[in-house]
Each structure stands twice: as C-alpha cells, then as structure tokens.
Amino acid sequence: MIEIIVAPDETREEVWELYEDYAAELAELYDEKTRRHAHYTACFDEYWEQNRRTPFLIIYDHELTGFCLLTDTGTRYVVDEFYVSPLHRRRGFGRAAVEQIIDYCRQEGRHNTVGAYVQVGNTDAINFWKSLGFHDTGRRTRIGGQRLIETETDLEKPSAV
C-alpha cells in the first residue's frame, strides 16, 4: 500500500539523501555536473520551517520511495520538486501520490489550481504530468541554470456523469 504523508521533521535527513539522488539524476539527464552537499540548502529547510511550504513523503511498504515539495504561492499551489525512485516508477506510485496531494490541496481550499514545474526536455516528466490532467500554461521560467515549463491543473472536482 502506498502512503502519502506530510514529512515530519525527523525525516528531513532521509528526504535530503533522496533529494540528492534526484538532483544527480537530473544533472545526468542534462549532462551537467552536480555536487553533493554535506547539509541541505536553506531552500530545502524551508519546507519544514515555513507554513506556506509542505514536504510530503511517498512511502511503500514502510520504505521512503519518493517525495513531493509543495508551496502555497498565495495564488495557487505549486509542486516545486517531485521524485519517485527509479525502482518504483511506472507502477502507479507517482500517480497515487499526485492524486493524494491534489486532494490535500482541495481540502486546504485556498486556491483553484495546482501547478508543477518540469524541466524543458524531460519528456517523461512532461508526459507524466499531462497524463494527470496538467496542461502546459505556455509560461517558461529559469531557476539557476534550469529552464522550466509551468504546468497546472484545475482543482475543481470533475462533475459526476
């Protein structure tokens, strides 16, 4: 069974280790160099320290298999980072996690949309978000050396037919 929970503070180090795997995988995808940090960055810590940010754990069989870092921007929710370990991909873990995170956003009820940033050229990730009903907004942004596509979906529940 897949569990999606808000990450308690005591899991921060474990999430950071998985985050570094995620960063290394993205760097390899784009033929970039990345270095591992002895401690997490200030931005990473903010997911545990700021009310507008929420870290989620994706757990399968009591094992951390992924994470989602969510921000309430004041106008919408944004998935800043999303990762499922390679061993657990294409098994429905990501879909289940995103569906539960969307339900979390609906329950919070402050905004009508949730967005996700996807690196330009990461077709697997682009197709993943599209399969979940996210669409390309046409907006592009650059964070550091990363070029990102902004995607989003409406949080209104589909009407019953």
DSSP file (Angstrom, degrees, kcal/mol; ACC not computed):
  #  RESIDUE AA STRUCTURE BP1 BP2  ACC     N-H-->O    O-->H-N    N-H-->O    O-->H-N    TCO  KAPPA ALPHA  PHI   PSI    X-CA   Y-CA   Z-CA
    1    1 A M              0   0    0      0, 0.0    60,-1.0     0, 0.0     2,-0.4   0.000 360.0 360.0 360.0 138.6    0.0    0.0    0.0
    2    2 A I  E     -A   60   0A   0     58,-0.2     2,-0.4    59,-0.1    58,-0.2  -0.766 360.0-165.5 -92.5 131.8    1.2    3.5   -0.9
    3    3 A E  E     -A   59   0A   0     56,-2.9    56,-3.0    -2,-0.4     2,-0.5  -0.954   8.3-165.7-117.3 138.2    1.1    6.1    1.8
    4    4 A I  E     +A   58   0A   0     -2,-0.4     2,-0.3    54,-0.2    54,-0.2  -0.983  23.6 163.2-120.6 117.2    1.5    9.9    1.3
    5    5 A I  E     -A   57   0A   0     52,-1.6    52,-3.1    -2,-0.5     2,-0.3  -0.935  46.6 -97.2-133.2 155.7    2.1   11.8    4.5
    6    6 A V  E     -A   56   0A   0     -2,-0.3    50,-0.3    50,-0.2    48,-0.0  -0.572  53.9-109.8 -67.3 132.3    3.4   15.2    5.5
    7    7 A A        -     0   0    0     48,-3.1    -1,-0.1    -2,-0.3     5,-0.0  -0.512  28.0-138.4 -73.6 117.8    7.0   14.7    6.3
    8    8 A P    >   -     0   0    0      0, 0.0     3,-2.1     0, 0.0     4,-0.2  -0.353  26.6-107.3 -69.0 158.7    7.8   15.0   10.0
    9    9 A D  G >  S+     0   0    0      1,-0.3     3,-2.0     2,-0.2     4,-0.3   0.837 115.9  65.0 -56.7 -36.1   11.0   16.9   10.9
   10   10 A E  G 3  S+     0   0    0      1,-0.3    -1,-0.3     2,-0.1     4,-0.2   0.597  97.0  57.5 -68.6  -7.5   12.8   13.8   11.9
   11   11 A T  G <> S+     0   0    0     -3,-2.1     4,-2.6     1,-0.1    -1,-0.3   0.436  75.9 100.3 -96.5  -0.3   12.7   12.5    8.3
   12   12 A R  H <> S+     0   0    0     -3,-2.0     4,-2.6     1,-0.2     5,-0.1   0.891  81.5  47.8 -54.8 -46.2   14.5   15.6    6.9
   13   13 A E  H  > S+     0   0    0     -4,-0.3     4,-2.1     1,-0.2    -1,-0.2   0.906 112.5  49.0 -63.3 -42.2   17.9   13.9    6.6
   14   14 A E  H  > S+     0   0    0     -4,-0.2     4,-1.6     2,-0.2    -1,-0.2   0.893 112.4  47.9 -65.1 -40.1   16.4   10.8    4.9
   15   15 A V  H  X S+     0   0    0     -4,-2.6     4,-2.8     1,-0.2    -2,-0.2   0.898 108.9  55.3 -66.0 -39.8   14.5   13.1    2.4
   16   16 A W  H  X S+     0   0    0     -4,-2.6     4,-2.4    -5,-0.3    -2,-0.2   0.908 104.8  52.4 -60.4 -41.8   17.7   15.0    1.8
   17   17 A E  H  X S+     0   0    0     -4,-2.1     4,-1.4     1,-0.2    -1,-0.2   0.910 112.9  44.3 -60.6 -42.1   19.5   11.9    0.8
   18   18 A L  H  X S+     0   0    0     -4,-1.6     4,-2.3     1,-0.2    -1,-0.2   0.870 109.6  57.2 -68.9 -36.3   16.8   11.0   -1.7
   19   19 A Y  H  X S+     0   0    0     -4,-2.8     4,-2.7     1,-0.2    -2,-0.2   0.892 104.1  52.3 -61.2 -39.9   16.8   14.6   -2.9
   20   20 A E  H  X S+     0   0    0     -4,-2.4     4,-2.3     2,-0.2    -1,-0.2   0.873 107.6  51.2 -66.6 -35.7   20.5   14.4   -3.7
   21   21 A D  H  X S+     0   0    0     -4,-1.4     4,-2.4     2,-0.2    -1,-0.2   0.923 110.9  50.1 -61.6 -43.2   19.8   11.2   -5.7
   22   22 A Y  H  X S+     0   0    0     -4,-2.3     4,-2.4     2,-0.2    -2,-0.2   0.926 111.0  47.8 -59.3 -48.3   17.1   13.2   -7.5
   23   23 A A  H  X S+     0   0    0     -4,-2.7     4,-2.4     1,-0.2    -1,-0.2   0.894 112.1  49.7 -63.4 -40.5   19.5   16.1   -8.2
   24   24 A A  H  X S+     0   0    0     -4,-2.3     4,-2.2     2,-0.2    -1,-0.2   0.893 110.1  51.1 -65.6 -39.1   22.2   13.8   -9.5
   25   25 A E  H  X S+     0   0    0     -4,-2.4     4,-2.1     2,-0.2    -2,-0.2   0.916 111.6  46.8 -64.6 -43.2   19.7   12.0  -11.8
   26   26 A L  H  X S+     0   0    0     -4,-2.4     4,-1.7     2,-0.2    -2,-0.2   0.904 111.1  52.0 -65.1 -40.6   18.5   15.4  -13.3
   27   27 A A  H  <>S+     0   0    0     -4,-2.4     5,-3.4     1,-0.2    -2,-0.2   0.904 110.5  48.5 -62.1 -41.0   22.1   16.5  -13.7
   28   28 A E  H ><5S+     0   0    0     -4,-2.2     3,-1.3     3,-0.2    -1,-0.2   0.897 106.9  56.3 -65.1 -40.3   22.9   13.3  -15.6
   29   29 A L  H 3<5S+     0   0    0     -4,-2.1    -1,-0.2     1,-0.3    -2,-0.2   0.857 116.7  35.9 -58.6 -36.2   19.8   13.7  -17.8
   30   30 A Y  T 3<5S-     0   0    0     -4,-1.7    -1,-0.3    -5,-0.1    -2,-0.2   0.205 112.2-116.5-105.5  14.8   21.1   17.1  -18.8
   31   31 A D  T < 5 +     0   0    0     -3,-1.3     2,-0.3     1,-0.2    -3,-0.2   0.892  69.0 138.7  53.1  45.3   24.8   16.2  -18.9
   32   32 A E      < -     0   0    0     -5,-3.4     2,-0.4    -8,-0.1    -1,-0.2  -0.752  54.4-115.5-113.2 163.2   25.6   18.7  -16.1
   33   33 A K        +     0   0    0     -2,-0.3     2,-0.3    -3,-0.1    -9,-0.0  -0.824  33.0 178.6 -98.4 139.8   27.8   18.4  -13.1
   34   34 A T        -     0   0    0     -2,-0.4     2,-0.4   -10,-0.1   -10,-0.0  -0.967  14.6-147.3-134.1 153.1   26.3   18.5   -9.7
   35   35 A R        -     0   0    0     -2,-0.3     2,-0.3   -12,-0.0   -12,-0.0  -0.935  19.6-118.6-121.4 148.2   28.0   18.1   -6.3
   36   36 A R        -     0   0    0     -2,-0.4     2,-0.3     2,-0.0     3,-0.0  -0.622  27.7-137.5 -81.8 141.8   26.6   16.6   -3.2
   37   37 A H        -     0   0    0     -2,-0.3     3,-0.1     1,-0.1   -17,-0.1  -0.766   9.1-138.1-100.8 144.6   26.2   18.9   -0.2
   38   38 A A  S    S+     0   0    0     -2,-0.3     2,-0.3     1,-0.1    -1,-0.1   0.862  93.6  19.8 -66.7 -34.7   27.1   18.0    3.3
   39   39 A H  S    S-     0   0    0      1,-0.0    -1,-0.1    -3,-0.0   -26,-0.0  -0.923  96.1 -92.0-133.1 158.4   24.0   19.7    4.5
   40   40 A Y        -     0   0    0     -2,-0.3     2,-0.1     1,-0.1    -2,-0.1  -0.200  44.6-102.2 -69.0 161.5   20.8   20.7    2.9
   41   41 A T     >  -     0   0    0      1,-0.1     4,-1.9    -4,-0.1     3,-0.2  -0.357  30.9-108.2 -78.4 162.1   20.3   24.1    1.3
   42   42 A A  H  > S+     0   0    0      1,-0.2     4,-1.5     2,-0.2    -1,-0.1   0.884 120.0  56.2 -58.1 -39.8   18.3   26.9    3.0
   43   43 A C  H  > S+     0   0    0      1,-0.2     4,-0.6     2,-0.2    -1,-0.2   0.896 104.9  52.0 -62.1 -40.1   15.5   26.4    0.5
   44   44 A F  H >4 S+     0   0    0      1,-0.2     3,-1.4    -3,-0.2     4,-0.3   0.929 107.2  52.5 -61.4 -45.8   15.2   22.7    1.4
   45   45 A D  H >X S+     0   0    0     -4,-1.9     3,-2.0     1,-0.3     4,-1.0   0.825  95.1  71.6 -58.8 -32.6   14.9   23.6    5.1
   46   46 A E  H 3X S+     0   0    0     -4,-1.5     4,-2.4     1,-0.3     7,-0.3   0.761  83.3  68.8 -59.3 -25.7   12.1   26.0    4.3
   47   47 A Y  H << S+     0   0    0     -3,-1.4    -1,-0.3    -4,-0.6    -2,-0.2   0.765 110.5  34.4 -66.4 -22.4    9.7   23.1    3.5
   48   48 A W  H <4 S+     0   0    0     -3,-2.0    -1,-0.2    -4,-0.3    -2,-0.2   0.591 123.9  44.5-100.0 -15.2    9.8   22.2    7.2
   49   49 A E  H  < S+     0   0    0     -4,-1.0     2,-0.4     1,-0.0    -2,-0.2   0.630  99.6  67.6-109.5 -16.9   10.1   25.7    8.6
   50   50 A Q    ><  -     0   0    0     -4,-2.4     3,-1.4    -5,-0.2    -1,-0.0  -0.890  67.1-141.5-112.5 137.8    7.6   27.8    6.6
   51   51 A N  T 3  S+     0   0    0     -2,-0.4    -1,-0.1     1,-0.3    -4,-0.0   0.779 101.6  59.6 -63.6 -27.0    3.8   27.5    6.9
   52   52 A R  T 3  S+     0   0    0     19,-0.1    20,-3.4    21,-0.0     2,-0.4   0.523  99.7  67.9 -82.6  -3.3    3.4   28.1    3.1
   53   53 A R  E <   - B   0  71A   0     -3,-1.4    18,-0.2    -7,-0.3    -3,-0.0  -0.919  60.6-172.3-118.8 144.0    5.6   25.1    2.3
   54   54 A T  E     - B   0  70A   0     16,-2.9    16,-2.9    -2,-0.4     2,-0.4  -0.979  10.1-154.7-138.3 123.1    4.8   21.4    2.8
   55   55 A P  E     - B   0  69A   0      0, 0.0   -48,-3.1     0, 0.0     2,-0.4  -0.816  15.9-163.1 -93.8 136.7    7.1   18.4    2.3
   56   56 A F  E     -AB   6  68A   0     12,-3.0    12,-1.7    -2,-0.4     2,-0.4  -0.906   8.6-143.8-117.5 147.2    5.4   15.0    1.6
   57   57 A L  E     -AB   5  67A   0    -52,-3.1   -52,-1.6    -2,-0.4     2,-0.6  -0.873   3.9-150.7-104.6 141.9    6.8   11.5    1.8
   58   58 A I  E     -AB   4  66A   0      8,-2.5     7,-3.3    -2,-0.4     8,-1.2  -0.968  25.9-175.7-109.3 115.2    5.8    8.8   -0.6
   59   59 A I  E     -AB   3  64A   0    -56,-3.0   -56,-2.9    -2,-0.6     2,-0.4  -0.926  15.5-178.3-120.8 134.7    6.1    5.5    1.3
   60   60 A Y  E >  S-AB   2  63A   0      3,-2.6     3,-1.6    -2,-0.4   -58,-0.2  -0.991  77.1 -12.6-131.2 125.3    5.7    2.0    0.1
   61   61 A D  T 3  S-     0   0    0    -60,-1.0    -1,-0.1    -2,-0.4     3,-0.1   0.902 128.9 -54.4  52.5  46.3    5.9   -1.0    2.5
   62   62 A H  T 3  S+     0   0    0      1,-0.2     2,-0.4    -3,-0.0    -1,-0.3   0.607 115.7 116.2  66.1  15.5    7.4    1.3    5.2
   63   63 A E  E <  S-B   60   0A   0     -3,-1.6    -3,-2.6     0, 0.0     2,-0.5  -0.942  71.9-119.0-117.4 135.0   10.1    2.5    2.8
   64   64 A L  E     +B   59   0A   0     -2,-0.4    -5,-0.2    -5,-0.2     3,-0.1  -0.597  40.3 164.5 -69.9 118.0   10.7    6.0    1.6
   65   65 A T  E     -     0   0A   0     -7,-3.3    20,-3.3    -2,-0.5     2,-0.3   0.458  58.4 -20.2-116.0  -5.4   10.3    5.8   -2.2
   66   66 A G  E     -BC  58  84A   0     -8,-1.2    -8,-2.5    18,-0.3     2,-0.3  -0.985  53.9-137.2 179.5-179.4    9.8    9.4   -3.1
   67   67 A F  E     -BC  57  83A   0     16,-2.0    16,-2.6    -2,-0.3     2,-0.4  -0.975   2.4-151.2-153.5 163.3    8.9   12.9   -2.0
   68   68 A C  E     -BC  56  82A   0    -12,-1.7   -12,-3.0    -2,-0.3     2,-0.6  -0.987   7.7-156.6-139.4 131.2    6.9   16.0   -3.1
   69   69 A L  E     -BC  55  81A   0     12,-2.8    11,-2.5    -2,-0.4    12,-1.2  -0.944  20.2-171.6-111.3 114.2    7.8   19.5   -2.1
   70   70 A L  E     -BC  54  79A   0    -16,-2.9   -16,-2.9    -2,-0.6     2,-0.4  -0.836   8.2-165.5-112.8 140.2    4.7   21.8   -2.3
   71   71 A T  E     -BC  53  78A   0      7,-2.6     7,-2.7    -2,-0.4     2,-0.8  -0.980  17.9-145.0-125.5 138.3    4.4   25.6   -2.0
   72   72 A D  E     - C   0  77A   0    -20,-3.4     5,-0.2    -2,-0.4    42,-0.0  -0.905  17.6-171.3 -94.3 108.1    1.4   27.8   -1.5
   73   73 A T        -     0   0    0      3,-2.7     4,-0.1    -2,-0.8    -1,-0.1   0.574  47.5-104.3 -80.1  -8.5    2.4   30.8   -3.5
   74   74 A G  S    S+     0   0    0      2,-0.4     3,-0.1   -22,-0.1    -1,-0.1   0.080 117.3  45.8 103.2 -21.9   -0.6   32.9   -2.3
   75   75 A T  S    S-     0   0    0      1,-0.5    37,-0.4    36,-0.0     2,-0.3   0.536 125.2  -7.5-123.7 -18.8   -2.4   32.5   -5.6
   76   76 A R  S    S-     0   0    0     35,-0.1    -3,-2.7    36,-0.1    -1,-0.5  -0.968  71.6 -97.1-164.1 169.4   -2.0   28.7   -6.3
   77   77 A Y  E     -Cd  72 114A   0     36,-2.1    38,-3.2    -2,-0.3     2,-0.4  -0.771  36.8-163.6 -93.7 145.2   -0.3   25.6   -5.1
   78   78 A V  E     -Cd  71 115A   0     -7,-2.7    -7,-2.6    -2,-0.3     2,-1.0  -0.993  19.9-141.2-134.9 128.8    3.0   24.6   -6.9
   79   79 A V  E     +Cd  70 116A   0     36,-3.3    38,-1.6    -2,-0.4    -9,-0.2  -0.789  24.4 179.0 -81.9 107.0    4.8   21.3   -6.8
   80   80 A D  E     +     0   0A   0    -11,-2.5     2,-0.4    -2,-1.0    -1,-0.2   0.890  67.4  10.6 -78.5 -40.9    8.4   22.6   -6.8
   81   81 A E  E     +C   69   0A   0    -12,-1.2   -12,-2.8    -3,-0.2     2,-0.3  -0.999  63.7 177.6-141.7 139.7   10.0   19.2   -6.7
   82   82 A F  E     +C   68   0A   0     -2,-0.4     2,-0.4   -14,-0.2   -14,-0.2  -0.983   8.9 170.3-145.6 130.8    8.6   15.7   -7.2
   83   83 A Y  E     -C   67   0A   0    -16,-2.6   -16,-2.0    -2,-0.3     2,-0.4  -0.993  18.2-176.9-149.1 135.5   10.5   12.4   -7.2
   84   84 A V  E     -C   66   0A   0     -2,-0.4   -18,-0.3   -18,-0.2     5,-0.1  -1.000  42.3-108.4-125.1 130.2    9.8    8.7   -7.2
   85   85 A S    >   -     0   0    0    -20,-3.3     3,-2.0    -2,-0.4     4,-0.4  -0.225  29.9-113.0 -59.1 147.0   12.9    6.4   -7.0
   86   86 A P  G >  S+     0   0    0      0, 0.0     3,-1.2     0, 0.0    -1,-0.1   0.821 114.4  60.4 -52.4 -37.2   13.7    4.6  -10.3
   87   87 A L  G 3  S+     0   0    0      1,-0.2    -2,-0.1   -22,-0.0   -22,-0.0   0.766 109.4  43.5 -61.7 -25.5   12.8    1.2   -8.8
   88   88 A H  G X >S+     0   0    0     -3,-2.0     3,-0.7   -23,-0.2     5,-0.6   0.310  88.4 115.1-106.7   7.9    9.2    2.3   -8.1
   89   89 A R  T < 5S+     0   0    0     -3,-1.2    -4,-0.0    -4,-0.4     0, 0.0  -0.404  71.5  23.5 -78.9 157.1    8.5    4.1  -11.3
   90   90 A R  T 3 5S+     0   0    0     -2,-0.1    -1,-0.2     1,-0.1    -3,-0.0   0.783  97.5  97.3  60.5  30.7    5.8    3.0  -13.8
   91   91 A R  T < 5S-     0   0    0     -3,-0.7    -2,-0.1     0, 0.0    -1,-0.1   0.226 104.9 -97.2-127.6   9.1    4.0    1.2  -11.0
   92   92 A G  T  >5S+     0   0    0     -4,-0.0     4,-2.3     3,-0.0     5,-0.2   0.447  91.2 118.4  91.7  -0.1    1.4    3.9  -10.2
   93   93 A F  H  ><S+     0   0    0     -5,-0.6     4,-2.4     2,-0.2     5,-0.2   0.938  77.5  45.3 -65.7 -47.1    3.3    5.4   -7.2
   94   94 A G  H  > S+     0   0    0     -6,-0.3     4,-2.8     2,-0.2     5,-0.2   0.922 113.7  49.3 -63.2 -44.9    3.6    8.8   -8.8
   95   95 A R  H  > S+     0   0    0      1,-0.2     4,-2.6     2,-0.2     5,-0.2   0.936 112.3  47.8 -60.1 -47.6    0.0    8.9   -9.9
   96   96 A A  H  X S+     0   0    0     -4,-2.3     4,-2.0     1,-0.2    -1,-0.2   0.905 112.9  49.7 -61.3 -41.2   -1.3    7.9   -6.5
   97   97 A A  H  X S+     0   0    0     -4,-2.4     4,-2.3     2,-0.2    -2,-0.2   0.947 112.0  46.3 -63.9 -48.9    0.9   10.5   -4.8
   98   98 A V  H  X S+     0   0    0     -4,-2.8     4,-2.7     1,-0.2     5,-0.2   0.907 110.8  53.2 -63.0 -41.5   -0.2   13.3   -7.1
   99   99 A E  H  X S+     0   0    0     -4,-2.6     4,-2.0    -5,-0.2    -1,-0.2   0.908 112.0  45.4 -60.0 -41.2   -3.8   12.4   -6.7
  100  100 A Q  H  X S+     0   0    0     -4,-2.0     4,-2.1     2,-0.2    -1,-0.2   0.861 112.2  50.8 -71.2 -34.7   -3.5   12.5   -2.9
  101  101 A I  H  X S+     0   0    0     -4,-2.3     4,-2.3     2,-0.2    -2,-0.2   0.885 109.1  51.4 -69.5 -37.8   -1.6   15.7   -3.0
  102  102 A I  H  X S+     0   0    0     -4,-2.7     4,-2.5     2,-0.2    -2,-0.2   0.914 109.4  50.7 -62.8 -42.0   -4.3   17.3   -5.2
  103  103 A D  H  X S+     0   0    0     -4,-2.0     4,-2.5     2,-0.2    -2,-0.2   0.904 108.3  52.8 -61.2 -40.4   -6.9   16.1   -2.6
  104  104 A Y  H  X S+     0   0    0     -4,-2.1     4,-2.1     2,-0.2    -2,-0.2   0.930 109.9  48.0 -58.6 -46.4   -4.8   17.7    0.1
  105  105 A C  H  X S+     0   0    0     -4,-2.3     4,-2.0     1,-0.2     5,-0.4   0.897 110.3  51.8 -63.1 -41.2   -4.8   21.0   -1.9
  106  106 A R  H  < S+     0   0    0     -4,-2.5    -1,-0.2     1,-0.2    -2,-0.2   0.922 110.0  49.1 -60.1 -44.0   -8.6   20.7   -2.4
  107  107 A Q  H  < S+     0   0    0     -4,-2.5    -2,-0.2     1,-0.2    -1,-0.2   0.865 106.8  54.4 -66.3 -36.0   -9.1   20.2    1.3
  108  108 A E  H  < S-     0   0    0     -4,-2.1    -1,-0.2    -5,-0.2    -2,-0.2   0.900  90.6-168.4 -63.2 -39.0   -6.9   23.2    2.1
  109  109 A G     <  +     0   0    0     -4,-2.0    -3,-0.1    -5,-0.2    -1,-0.1   0.596  44.9 118.4  68.9  16.3   -9.3   25.1   -0.2
  110  110 A R  S    S+     0   0    0     -5,-0.4     2,-0.3     1,-0.1    -1,-0.1   0.740  73.8  28.7 -86.8 -22.0   -7.3   28.3   -0.6
  111  111 A H        -     0   0    0     -6,-0.3   -35,-0.1     1,-0.1    -2,-0.1  -0.890  61.1-137.6-138.4 165.2   -6.8   28.2   -4.4
  112  112 A N  S    S+     0   0    0    -37,-0.4    43,-3.8    -2,-0.3    44,-0.5   0.541  83.3  46.0 -99.3  -9.7   -8.3   26.8   -7.6
  113  113 A T  E     - E   0 154A   0    -38,-0.3   -36,-2.1    41,-0.3     2,-0.4  -0.935  55.0-158.2-135.6 156.7   -5.2   25.5   -9.2
  114  114 A V  E     -dE  77 153A   0     39,-2.1    39,-2.2    -2,-0.3   -36,-0.2  -1.000  19.6-164.1-129.7 134.5   -2.1   23.5   -8.6
  115  115 A G  E     -dE  78 152A   0    -38,-3.2   -36,-3.3    -2,-0.4     2,-0.3  -0.686   7.3-158.2-113.2 166.9    1.0   23.8  -10.8
  116  116 A A  E     -dE  79 151A   0     35,-2.3    35,-2.4    -2,-0.2     2,-0.4  -0.986  14.3-135.9-145.0 136.1    4.1   21.8  -11.4
  117  117 A Y  E     - E   0 150A   0    -38,-1.6     2,-0.4    -2,-0.3    33,-0.2  -0.761  23.1-174.3 -90.5 137.6    7.4   22.8  -12.8
  118  118 A V  E     - E   0 149A   0     31,-2.2    31,-3.7    -2,-0.4     2,-0.1  -0.998  28.9-111.6-133.0 134.8    9.0   20.4  -15.4
  119  119 A Q  E >   - E   0 148A   0     -2,-0.4     3,-2.2    29,-0.2    29,-0.3  -0.435  39.7-105.1 -67.2 135.8   12.4   20.8  -16.9
  120  120 A V  T 3  S+     0   0    0     27,-2.8    27,-0.2     1,-0.3    -1,-0.1  -0.366 108.0  23.5 -56.2 132.2   12.4   21.6  -20.6
  121  121 A G  T 3  S+     0   0    0      1,-0.1     2,-1.7    -3,-0.1    -1,-0.3   0.299  84.4 118.7  92.3  -9.9   13.3   18.5  -22.5
  122  122 A N    <>  +     0   0    0     -3,-2.2     4,-2.5     1,-0.2     3,-0.3  -0.600  35.8 172.1 -88.3  78.5   12.3   16.0  -19.8
  123  123 A T  H  > S+     0   0    0     -2,-1.7     4,-2.8     1,-0.2     5,-0.2   0.826  71.3  57.2 -63.1 -33.8    9.7   14.3  -21.9
  124  124 A D  H  > S+     0   0    0      2,-0.2     4,-2.1    -3,-0.2    -1,-0.2   0.942 111.7  42.5 -61.2 -45.3    9.0   11.5  -19.4
  125  125 A A  H  > S+     0   0    0     -3,-0.3     4,-2.5     2,-0.2     5,-0.2   0.908 113.4  52.1 -67.6 -41.7    8.1   14.1  -16.8
  126  126 A I  H  X S+     0   0    0     -4,-2.5     4,-2.3     1,-0.2    -2,-0.2   0.938 112.4  45.8 -58.9 -47.0    6.1   16.2  -19.2
  127  127 A N  H  X S+     0   0    0     -4,-2.8     4,-2.2     2,-0.2    -1,-0.2   0.864 109.9  55.4 -65.7 -35.9    4.1   13.2  -20.3
  128  128 A F  H  X S+     0   0    0     -4,-2.1     4,-0.7    -5,-0.2    -2,-0.2   0.960 110.8  43.3 -59.6 -52.2    3.6   12.1  -16.6
  129  129 A W  H ><>S+     0   0    0     -4,-2.5     5,-2.2     1,-0.2     3,-0.8   0.887 112.9  52.6 -64.9 -38.5    2.1   15.4  -15.7
  130  130 A K  H ><5S+     0   0    0     -4,-2.3     3,-2.0     1,-0.2    -1,-0.2   0.893 103.3  57.9 -61.9 -38.7   -0.1   15.6  -18.8
  131  131 A S  H 3<5S+     0   0    0     -4,-2.2    -1,-0.2     1,-0.3    -2,-0.2   0.711 103.9  54.2 -65.3 -18.1   -1.4   12.1  -18.0
  132  132 A L  T <<5S-     0   0    0     -3,-0.8    -1,-0.3    -4,-0.7    -2,-0.2   0.285 128.7 -95.9 -97.6   8.9   -2.6   13.5  -14.7
  133  133 A G  T < 5S+     0   0    0     -3,-2.0    21,-0.3     1,-0.3     2,-0.2   0.526  78.6 139.4  92.0   5.8   -4.6   16.3  -16.4
  134  134 A F      < -     0   0    0     -5,-2.2     2,-0.3    -6,-0.1    -1,-0.3  -0.596  34.8-158.2 -80.1 145.3   -1.9   19.1  -16.1
  135  135 A H  E     -F  152   0A   0     17,-2.6    17,-1.8    -2,-0.2     2,-0.4  -0.909  25.9-100.6-124.2 154.5   -1.6   21.3  -19.1
  136  136 A D  E     -F  151   0A   0     -2,-0.3    15,-0.2    15,-0.2    13,-0.0  -0.593  26.0-158.8 -71.3 122.5    1.3   23.5  -20.4
  137  137 A T  E     -     0   0A   0     13,-2.6    -1,-0.2    -2,-0.4    14,-0.1   0.634  36.2-118.7 -77.8 -13.6    0.5   27.1  -19.4
  138  138 A G  E    S+     0   0A   0     12,-0.5     2,-0.3     1,-0.4    13,-0.1   0.286  76.5 124.2  89.5 -10.6    2.8   28.5  -22.0
  139  139 A R  E     -     0   0A   0     11,-0.4    11,-2.1     2,-0.0    -1,-0.4  -0.644  41.5-168.0 -85.7 141.3    4.9   30.1  -19.3
  140  140 A R  E     -F  149   0A   0     -2,-0.3     2,-0.3     9,-0.2     9,-0.2  -0.946   5.5-178.1-124.5 148.5    8.6   29.4  -19.0
  141  141 A T  E     -F  148   0A   0      7,-2.1     7,-3.3    -2,-0.4     2,-0.5  -0.951  18.3-140.2-141.5 161.6   10.9   30.2  -16.2
  142  142 A R  E     -F  147   0A   0     -2,-0.3     2,-0.5     5,-0.2     5,-0.2  -0.991  13.4-177.3-126.8 126.0   14.5   29.9  -15.3
  143  143 A I  E >  S-F  146   0A   0      3,-1.9     3,-2.3    -2,-0.5     2,-0.2  -0.969  70.1 -45.9-122.4 113.5   15.7   29.0  -11.9
  144  144 A G  T 3  S-     0   0    0     -2,-0.5     0, 0.0     1,-0.3     0, 0.0  -0.491 124.9 -23.5  60.6-128.5   19.5   28.9  -11.8
  145  145 A G  T 3  S+     0   0    0     -2,-0.2     2,-0.4    -3,-0.1    -1,-0.3   0.348 116.0 106.1 -93.1   6.2   20.6   27.0  -14.9
  146  146 A Q  E <   - F   0 143A   0     -3,-2.3    -3,-1.9   -27,-0.0     2,-0.6  -0.724  57.1-153.0 -93.3 133.1   17.3   25.2  -15.2
  147  147 A R  E     - F   0 142A   0     -2,-0.4   -27,-2.8    -5,-0.2     2,-0.4  -0.915  24.5-166.1-100.3 124.5   14.8   26.0  -17.9
  148  148 A L  E     -EF 119 141A   0     -7,-3.3    -7,-2.1    -2,-0.6     2,-0.4  -0.884  20.9-144.7-121.7 143.5   11.3   25.0  -16.6
  149  149 A I  E     -EF 118 140A   0    -31,-3.7   -31,-2.2    -2,-0.4     2,-0.6  -0.851  22.8-137.1 -95.2 135.0    7.9   24.6  -18.2
  150  150 A E  E     +E  117   0A   0    -11,-2.1   -13,-2.6    -2,-0.4   -12,-0.5  -0.853  27.0 177.2 -95.4 125.9    5.0   25.6  -15.9
  151  151 A T  E     +EF 116 136A   0    -35,-2.4   -35,-2.3    -2,-0.6     2,-0.3  -0.846   1.2 175.6-119.1 160.6    2.1   23.2  -16.0
  152  152 A E  E     -EF 115 135A   0    -17,-1.8   -17,-2.6    -2,-0.3     2,-0.3  -0.991  16.5-154.8-158.7 164.5   -1.1   23.3  -14.0
  153  153 A T  E     -E  114   0A   0    -39,-2.2   -39,-2.1    -2,-0.3     2,-0.3  -0.977  30.1-106.2-140.7 153.8   -4.5   21.7  -13.4
  154  154 A D  E     -E  113   0A   0     -2,-0.3   -41,-0.3   -21,-0.3   -42,-0.1  -0.596  18.6-150.1 -79.5 137.7   -7.8   22.9  -12.0
  155  155 A L        +     0   0    0    -43,-3.8   -42,-0.1    -2,-0.3     2,-0.1   0.554  60.3 114.9 -87.2  -8.7   -8.7   21.8   -8.5
  156  156 A E  S    S-     0   0    0    -44,-0.5    -2,-0.1     1,-0.1     3,-0.1  -0.426  76.1-112.4 -63.5 133.1  -12.4   21.8   -9.0
  157  157 A K        -     0   0    0     -2,-0.1    -1,-0.1     1,-0.1    -2,-0.1  -0.411  34.1-105.7 -66.7 139.4  -13.7   18.3   -8.8
  158  158 A P        -     0   0    0      0, 0.0     2,-0.1     0, 0.0    -1,-0.1  -0.371  40.8-106.3 -63.4 143.9  -15.0   16.9  -12.1
  159  159 A S        -     0   0    0      1,-0.1     2,-0.2    -3,-0.1    -3,-0.0  -0.448  34.5-107.6 -73.3 145.0  -18.8   16.7  -12.1
  160  160 A A              0   0    0      1,-0.1    -1,-0.1    -2,-0.1    -3,-0.0  -0.491 360.0 360.0 -71.7 138.9  -20.4   13.3  -11.8
  161  161 A V              0   0    0     -2,-0.2    -1,-0.1    -3,-0.1    -2,-0.0   0.397 360.0 360.0-102.7 360.0  -21.9   12.0  -15.0
